[in-house]
Amino acid sequence: MLEVKNAFFCDAAIADSSGKVSVLGIFTNINAKQFPAKHPNMTLVAIIEGHRIEAGLHQIKIDIVDSDGHNIVKPIEGTFEIAPNRTTANFILSLQQTTFTKPGTYSADIAVDKRHLRSVTLNVVQV
C-alpha cells in the first residue's frame, strides 16, 4: 500500500537522478508581524513509498488549507510514477508568494489515488 514516508515544509529541496533528496531548512513555524502575511518562498517535500507491485502512474492531489479547511492556494493535482526498479517517488513542490490571511494552523493534505495519506501542519504565528 502506498504511504507517505516523510513529508515536511522547507526552504528548498532538489532530487538527483538517483532519487536522493537534498533539503535546506526544514521548518514547522512561520512568524509574521501582520496579516495577511506573504511568505516569499517555501517548498513541500513528500517521499512516497510503495511495494514493487504498485509500480506505475499514480494520481496525487495536495490541498493547502487554513484551520477552517479553506484552500489558500489552488489545489495541486498531477501524476507521478513508481518506477519498476524502485519503491519510492519524491514529490517536491515549490510555493512562491503564499498568502496567509490569519494566524493559526495550516496544513498540506496529501492524497494519492483519491486516498488521503498524510497531512503536514504549518503553524503561522503573529509576533
N, C-alpha and C positions, 0 to 999 in steps of 0.2 A: 504494500500500500504506500503510495506517495506520501511523504511528510516533509515539512519544513524543518530541517535540522538546526539551522541558525537563521536568525533574521534580526536586523538592527538598523538604526539610523547612524550615519557617519558623515564626515566632511567630504570624503571622496573614496572611490574604490575602482579598481581595474581587475580584469581577469585576463590571464595569458592563455595561449593556445593549449596548454596542458591542463587548464582548469583551475590553476592556482589563483586565489583571490588575494590581492594586496589592498589593505584598508588603512585609511588615515582618519583618526579622530572619532571613535565611537562615542555617541552621546545619548542620553535619555531625557535631558532637560534643555530647554531654550529659555533664556532670560530676556525680558523685554521691558522697556521703560513705559511704553504707552501702547494702546490698542486702537485700531487694528495695527498689528506688528507684521512686518515683512521680513522673512528670513531669506537672505540672498542666494544661498546655495546649500543643499543637503542631498544626501544620497541614501536610498533604501537598498539594502542588500538582503537577498533571500537565497539560501542554499537549500535546494530541494533534492531529496534523496528518494530513490525508488529501487525496486527489485528489477533485475535484468528482464523479466517478463513484461515489465511496464515500458520497455523501450519504445520510442516513437514520439509523435507530436502530442502535446497536451495544451489545453487552454488555461490561461491564467487571467485573473481579474484582481485588481487591487483598488480598494476604496480607501481614501484617506479622509477620515471623518472627525468632527468635533464630538464633544461629550453628549450632544443631543442626537448624534447619528447623521448629521448633515454633511454631505461631501464638501470639502474645502477646495478640492481640485476635481477636474473631470475624471471619472473613473478610468483607470488604465486597464486596457484589455489587449491581449496578444497571445502568441503561441510560443512554446519553447519545446526543445527536443531532449529526451533522454536517449543518448546515443547507445547503440547496441553493446559497445565495448566499455561503457561507463555506467555508473549507477547514480550520478549526481548531475544537476544542472544549476548553474549560477545565474541569478537574475539580479541585475544591477540597474536601478532606476535613479536617474539624476533629476532633481527637482529644483527649479530656479524661481526666485521671487514668490515663494509660497506665503500667502497671507493668512495670519491667524487673527480672527476677529475678536477673541476674548481669551483671558487666561483660562487654563483648565487642562484636562487630559484629552489628547487627541490620539487616534490610532490608525495604523495601516492594517486593514483587514485583507488577508491574502486568501484567495480561493483558487483551487486548481480543479479543473474539470467539474465546475459548479459545486464544489465541496469546500467549505471553509476549513482551512488548515491551521491558521495561526493569525493572531493579532499582535502587532508590535505597538506598544504605547510610547507616547512622547508627551512629557509634561511641559506646558508653556506657562511660565511663572512671571508675574509682574514684580519688578524690583524697584 
